[in-house]
Amino acid sequence: MSADQQLPDPPVPQDIDKPMALHGFPLCSDGRLYHLVLAEMALDEVGDGHV
């Protein structure tokens, strides 16, 4: 496959249980979904100057 060719988009499952898929991602006051553990890890990295 050459570099100018794109792969087709993968199929999107229609039977996703959204409440289960979004478990652990609360909607915050800025309108975004955050995961508490991932957000903490990201803040730790920013604090270390890795961004």
N, C-alpha and C positions, 0 to 999 in steps of 0.2 A: 504494500500500500504506500503510495507516495505521500509526501508531506502536505500536499494541497487537498487531499481527500479527507473527508470527515467520517468518523464512525457514526452509524445511525443512533438516534436517541434510544436508550433502553426503554422497554415497556414500563408503564406506570401501573402498579397494582391498584385496582379499584376497590378492593375489599380491606383497606387499611383501617384498623381500629384507631382513629385519631386520638381519643383520650389515652389509650394505652401507649401509643407512639410518643405522645407529648408528656408522659409521666415524668416528673422531675424537672420540667421546664416551666416555671411559673411566669405568667405575664406580668411584667414590671410596669412601673408608672410611666416609663418612656415608650411603652407600646411594644417592646421587644420581649422575646422569650429568652430566658437565661437558665442555665443549669448551674446550680450552686457549686458543685465540685469543679466543673470546667471553668466557671468564672473565677473561682479562687485560684486555680492553677494559672490562668491567664494573668491575673493581678500579681501573682508571685513572679512571673516572668517579666512583667513590666517593671516591677520593683527592682529587679536585678539588671535592668537596662538592656534586655534582649530584644526590644521592639524597634 
